[in-house]
Amino acid sequence: MWYRKQEIIKMDKQIERAGDDNKNNIGVLYGIGVGPGDPELMTLKAINTIKACDIIAIPAVSKEECYAYGIVPSFCAAAARLGTSLGEMMDEIHIIPASYDVRATVGYDGTCVYMKSGKKLAELIEVLRTGDAIRKKKMTVYGVTNCGMESERVYRGLDELTEAKGYLTIVIVKYS
C-alpha cells in the first residue's frame, strides 16, 4: 500500500497521541537502496523486503512525482552511460553531495563525482575553471542529467556542461 507524505505525517501524529498504549507495538523501518538505477539490477533481498512491507513511504506527494519511485540512477550508472571508469588501480574516488562546499574540493586528486549538482552547477563550473588554472593538472569533465530517463542528456567538457539543467545532474571530473 502506498501512502502520500501527508498521510504518513497524519499517521505519525495518531501514533504520538496513542502514547503508552503502543509502546510495545514497535515496527521496523527499512531504508532500501535502488542499486545502480536499473530496476532489473535491484537485489532480490531489496525486492523481497519491499514486497513484505505493509507500508511503503516515498519522499513525494505521489509516486508519479517521486524520482526515487522511478529509480533514479547512481553515479555508477552515469559513468557506465559515459563509457568511462570512475578510477583505476590506486586512483582516489571522491563522492561529493550537492550540499558540500565545492571550493573545498579543488585540491582533490583522482576522480570527483558531484551528485545532484543542478542547483550549484554554475558555481561548480566556475570553481572547475579557476581551480584548473591553479592546479596545473589535466582535467576531463563529464556530466549526465536524468541518467536512464527519457530526458537524459550527456555532456562532455565544461563548455557543454554549461547547457545542463536539472537537479539530477551528475558531474564527473577526472584529474591526471
ROZA-518818 format. One record per residue (C-alpha): residue number from 1; chain; z, x, y. Coordinates in steps of 0.5 Angstrom, whole numbers, plus 500, padded with zeros to 3 digits. Example, Ala and Ser with C-alpha at 12.3 -4.5 7.8 and 13.67 -1.06 7.14 Angstrom:
2
+------+-------+-----+-----+-----+
: resi : chain :  c3 :  c1 :  c2 :
+------+-------+-----+-----+-----+
:    1 :     A : 516 : 525 : 491 :
:    2 :     A : 514 : 527 : 498 :
+------+-------+-----+-----+-----+
// end
This chain:
176
+------+-------+-----+-----+-----+
: resi : chain :  c3 :  c1 :  c2 :
+------+-------+-----+-----+-----+
:    1 :     A : 500 : 500 : 500 :
:    2 :     A : 498 : 503 : 507 :
:    3 :     A : 502 : 502 : 513 :
:    4 :     A : 501 : 503 : 520 :
:    5 :     A : 505 : 507 : 524 :
:    6 :     A : 509 : 501 : 528 :
:    7 :     A : 510 : 498 : 521 :
:    8 :     A : 514 : 505 : 519 :
:    9 :     A : 518 : 505 : 525 :
:   10 :     A : 520 : 498 : 524 :
:   11 :     A : 522 : 499 : 517 :
:   12 :     A : 526 : 505 : 519 :
:   13 :     A : 530 : 501 : 524 :
:   14 :     A : 531 : 496 : 519 :
:   15 :     A : 534 : 501 : 514 :
:   16 :     A : 538 : 504 : 520 :
:   17 :     A : 541 : 497 : 521 :
:   18 :     A : 543 : 497 : 514 :
:   19 :     A : 547 : 503 : 515 :
:   20 :     A : 552 : 504 : 509 :
:   21 :     A : 549 : 498 : 504 :
:   22 :     A : 543 : 503 : 503 :
:   23 :     A : 547 : 510 : 503 :
:   24 :     A : 546 : 510 : 495 :
:   25 :     A : 539 : 508 : 496 :
:   26 :     A : 535 : 515 : 497 :
:   27 :     A : 528 : 515 : 497 :
:   28 :     A : 523 : 522 : 496 :
:   29 :     A : 518 : 524 : 502 :
:   30 :     A : 512 : 528 : 499 :
:   31 :     A : 508 : 532 : 504 :
:   32 :     A : 501 : 533 : 501 :
:   33 :     A : 496 : 537 : 503 :
:   34 :     A : 489 : 536 : 502 :
:   35 :     A : 486 : 542 : 500 :
:   36 :     A : 480 : 546 : 503 :
:   37 :     A : 477 : 539 : 505 :
:   38 :     A : 473 : 536 : 500 :
:   39 :     A : 476 : 530 : 496 :
:   40 :     A : 474 : 533 : 490 :
:   41 :     A : 478 : 539 : 490 :
:   42 :     A : 485 : 536 : 491 :
:   43 :     A : 489 : 538 : 486 :
:   44 :     A : 491 : 533 : 480 :
:   45 :     A : 498 : 533 : 482 :
:   46 :     A : 497 : 531 : 489 :
:   47 :     A : 492 : 525 : 487 :
:   48 :     A : 498 : 523 : 482 :
:   49 :     A : 503 : 524 : 487 :
:   50 :     A : 499 : 519 : 492 :
:   51 :     A : 498 : 514 : 486 :
:   52 :     A : 505 : 514 : 484 :
:   53 :     A : 508 : 512 : 491 :
:   54 :     A : 510 : 506 : 494 :
:   55 :     A : 508 : 507 : 501 :
:   56 :     A : 503 : 512 : 504 :
:   57 :     A : 505 : 514 : 511 :
:   58 :     A : 499 : 516 : 516 :
:   59 :     A : 499 : 519 : 523 :
:   60 :     A : 495 : 514 : 526 :
:   61 :     A : 495 : 506 : 527 :
:   62 :     A : 490 : 505 : 522 :
:   63 :     A : 487 : 509 : 516 :
:   64 :     A : 480 : 508 : 519 :
:   65 :     A : 482 : 512 : 526 :
:   66 :     A : 486 : 517 : 522 :
:   67 :     A : 483 : 524 : 521 :
:   68 :     A : 488 : 526 : 515 :
:   69 :     A : 486 : 520 : 511 :
:   70 :     A : 479 : 522 : 512 :
:   71 :     A : 481 : 529 : 509 :
:   72 :     A : 480 : 534 : 515 :
:   73 :     A : 477 : 541 : 512 :
:   74 :     A : 481 : 547 : 513 :
:   75 :     A : 479 : 554 : 516 :
:   76 :     A : 477 : 556 : 509 :
:   77 :     A : 472 : 550 : 509 :
:   78 :     A : 470 : 553 : 515 :
:   79 :     A : 469 : 560 : 513 :
:   80 :     A : 465 : 557 : 507 :
:   81 :     A : 461 : 553 : 511 :
:   82 :     A : 459 : 559 : 516 :
:   83 :     A : 458 : 563 : 510 :
:   84 :     A : 463 : 569 : 512 :
:   85 :     A : 469 : 571 : 508 :
:   86 :     A : 476 : 571 : 512 :
:   87 :     A : 477 : 578 : 510 :
:   88 :     A : 476 : 584 : 505 :
:   89 :     A : 481 : 588 : 501 :
:   90 :     A : 486 : 590 : 506 :
:   91 :     A : 484 : 586 : 512 :
:   92 :     A : 489 : 582 : 516 :
:   93 :     A : 488 : 575 : 517 :
:   94 :     A : 492 : 571 : 522 :
:   95 :     A : 492 : 563 : 522 :
:   96 :     A : 494 : 561 : 530 :
:   97 :     A : 495 : 554 : 531 :
:   98 :     A : 493 : 551 : 538 :
:   99 :     A : 500 : 551 : 541 :
:  100 :     A : 500 : 558 : 540 :
:  101 :     A : 499 : 563 : 547 :
:  102 :     A : 492 : 565 : 545 :
:  103 :     A : 493 : 571 : 550 :
:  104 :     A : 498 : 574 : 545 :
:  105 :     A : 493 : 575 : 540 :
:  106 :     A : 489 : 580 : 544 :
:  107 :     A : 492 : 586 : 540 :
:  108 :     A : 491 : 583 : 533 :
:  109 :     A : 487 : 586 : 528 :
:  110 :     A : 482 : 583 : 523 :
:  111 :     A : 481 : 576 : 523 :
:  112 :     A : 484 : 571 : 527 :
:  113 :     A : 483 : 564 : 526 :
:  114 :     A : 484 : 559 : 531 :
:  115 :     A : 486 : 552 : 529 :
:  116 :     A : 485 : 545 : 532 :
:  117 :     A : 483 : 549 : 539 :
:  118 :     A : 479 : 544 : 542 :
:  119 :     A : 484 : 543 : 548 :
:  120 :     A : 485 : 550 : 549 :
:  121 :     A : 477 : 552 : 548 :
:  122 :     A : 476 : 554 : 555 :
:  123 :     A : 482 : 559 : 555 :
:  124 :     A : 481 : 562 : 548 :
:  125 :     A : 473 : 563 : 550 :
:  126 :     A : 476 : 567 : 557 :
:  127 :     A : 481 : 571 : 553 :
:  128 :     A : 476 : 573 : 548 :
:  129 :     A : 471 : 575 : 553 :
:  130 :     A : 476 : 579 : 557 :
:  131 :     A : 480 : 581 : 551 :
:  132 :     A : 474 : 584 : 548 :
:  133 :     A : 473 : 589 : 554 :
:  134 :     A : 480 : 591 : 554 :
:  135 :     A : 480 : 592 : 546 :
:  136 :     A : 473 : 596 : 546 :
:  137 :     A : 472 : 593 : 539 :
:  138 :     A : 466 : 590 : 536 :
:  139 :     A : 468 : 582 : 535 :
:  140 :     A : 464 : 577 : 532 :
:  141 :     A : 465 : 570 : 534 :
:  142 :     A : 464 : 563 : 530 :
:  143 :     A : 466 : 556 : 531 :
:  144 :     A : 466 : 550 : 527 :
:  145 :     A : 467 : 543 : 530 :
:  146 :     A : 469 : 537 : 525 :
:  147 :     A : 467 : 541 : 519 :
:  148 :     A : 465 : 537 : 513 :
:  149 :     A : 464 : 531 : 517 :
:  150 :     A : 457 : 527 : 519 :
:  151 :     A : 459 : 530 : 527 :
:  152 :     A : 459 : 537 : 524 :
:  153 :     A : 457 : 543 : 529 :
:  154 :     A : 456 : 550 : 527 :
:  155 :     A : 457 : 556 : 533 :
:  156 :     A : 455 : 563 : 533 :
:  157 :     A : 457 : 567 : 538 :
:  158 :     A : 461 : 566 : 545 :
:  159 :     A : 455 : 563 : 548 :
:  160 :     A : 454 : 558 : 543 :
:  161 :     A : 462 : 556 : 543 :
:  162 :     A : 462 : 554 : 550 :
:  163 :     A : 458 : 548 : 547 :
:  164 :     A : 463 : 546 : 543 :
:  165 :     A : 467 : 540 : 544 :
:  166 :     A : 473 : 536 : 540 :
:  167 :     A : 480 : 537 : 538 :
:  168 :     A : 478 : 539 : 531 :
:  169 :     A : 474 : 546 : 533 :
:  170 :     A : 476 : 552 : 528 :
:  171 :     A : 474 : 558 : 531 :
:  172 :     A : 474 : 565 : 527 :
:  173 :     A : 474 : 571 : 530 :
:  174 :     A : 473 : 578 : 526 :
:  175 :     A : 474 : 585 : 529 :
:  176 :     A : 471 : 591 : 527 :
+------+-------+-----+-----+-----+
// end
